């Protein structure tokens, strides 16, 4: 019998793709109305009723990025406090936790970041996800995924040709997830190292190439070292 897995943020962008394309996992999706990560009793109620073996924690605040600068209380609540509540509940009920973090916890200047490298977020979104990581790291039965992913096809009209990344699509991560369930610790998740424009062009031929300027305060090299991920995939 397949392990019962709860997915928080069940009406979010990735969860919708996971629900549509999943073939291998026994998943139960919970939106905010059914599982409020800011309400510990709500979390406990769901965990007791469904008795999952794993929780994939996708709920939180991501885009638009400006929200993390203008509404830091909301960012703190959803990405730090909400995640801490999930951790406490998982620890109480002895449930494996898989936390969706971001590559934005890295500074984004030199690239090829390993999981063991120092972290230094370049914006508030990165800080909020790193705050979540801190609580997850205290719970040993957990896996932190530092992910670079986006929707397919590429959603924007323009893409940077001088910013390097490891972007992959939601669908790619759906295929990877079943192979990662037994892992613990921290794991970089991404695709081929390339410019954002090169990545975008493959799914959106009309995307226009632009160059980021130094005063944009962007991470010009977001690339991560994926050796650890590749070793896991070789075994599977």
Secondary structure as GFF3:
##gff-version 3
##sequence-region A 1 236
A	DSSP	beta_strand	4	8	.	.	.	ID=ss1
A	DSSP	alpha_helix	13	21	.	.	.	ID=ss2
A	DSSP	beta_strand	26	30	.	.	.	ID=ss3
A	DSSP	alpha_helix	40	50	.	.	.	ID=ss4
A	DSSP	beta_strand	54	57	.	.	.	ID=ss5
A	DSSP	alpha_helix	66	70	.	.	.	ID=ss6
A	DSSP	alpha_helix	72	76	.	.	.	ID=ss7
A	DSSP	pi_helix	77	81	.	.	.	ID=ss8
A	DSSP	alpha_helix	82	93	.	.	.	ID=ss9
A	DSSP	beta_strand	96	102	.	.	.	ID=ss10
A	DSSP	three_ten_helix	103	105	.	.	.	ID=ss11
A	DSSP	alpha_helix	124	137	.	.	.	ID=ss12
A	DSSP	beta_strand	142	147	.	.	.	ID=ss13
A	DSSP	beta_strand	149	150	.	.	.	ID=ss14
A	DSSP	beta_strand	158	160	.	.	.	ID=ss15
A	DSSP	beta_strand	164	165	.	.	.	ID=ss16
A	DSSP	beta_strand	168	169	.	.	.	ID=ss17
A	DSSP	alpha_helix	170	177	.	.	.	ID=ss18
A	DSSP	beta_strand	185	189	.	.	.	ID=ss19
A	DSSP	beta_strand	194	195	.	.	.	ID=ss20
A	DSSP	alpha_helix	196	203	.	.	.	ID=ss21
A	DSSP	beta_strand	208	210	.	.	.	ID=ss22
A	DSSP	three_ten_helix	214	216	.	.	.	ID=ss23
A	DSSP	alpha_helix	227	235	.	.	.	ID=ss24
###
